[in-house]
């Protein structure tokens, strides 16, 4: 095998370019200033303890539009769906006339360590659903669940099918034991009872390290090397910093809720094997009888496609649709392709129902 030869001229040019970009870094960072989130104005309309329900302002709202409630995951902040003007699923939905609401779960503290599945499904998510039903004078709303928020939405929809008109799930795990699910295989070896009994709540930093170690080279090294290439472009630097701020702006996890979620889904694979408990109730996917649109990402390393596609054979509805998105777990919301493809698919699907 012939050894690869390094052209000295090319090497010197690349070194010079890297030095120039690094030198430009401090100037670019000063120009960027503080990085903020969210591009769409919204108003708080309902609160319960640390939870806040927001309604997005929308001059394009269709008359009589059925409210669309977004239930995000508990482990990250929900502004990922409205990150910035050119990366916003919410803006896409608003521009097509939807009446969009979103749940901000807040930041749990030690006073919340005993909150459980029943609190999050029935009290918090259910409270938002009932508020919207009452304030709009309707029997059922549209619900969109994202990742872990999709799992909670499936549980709620199974328990209260009369209150959900249409259900959209995005990058939502259903079969937690697919062979390519690295996160699930890792979590199943953890003694969650010992962890929760010791810590109470699980710190956000501990959760973040776990996610980063699923792809240690790409998420801990490669992206920062690539960041050097952007140091002369203030817009690209701002985009990078905004994403980094979102990644590390993670809430602690309420201990009892996390214990039940991990034991029932990651360990027990409850949607497949049964055994899910929300208080004294036992939701099953066969009770999800409203129309369902299931969107998954083909390059998702957190929720592999097969983990989501399992929903098709388990729900009780005959009105089931799927959308396979060419991208990753977060790319489904922030990539340039997603800005048109995803909100268009959701709104077209809803309009037909």
Order of alpha helices (4+ residues) and beta strands (2+ residues): alpha-beta-beta-beta-beta-beta-alpha-beta-alpha-beta-alpha-beta-alpha-alpha-alpha-alpha-alpha-alpha-alpha-beta-alpha-beta-alpha-alpha
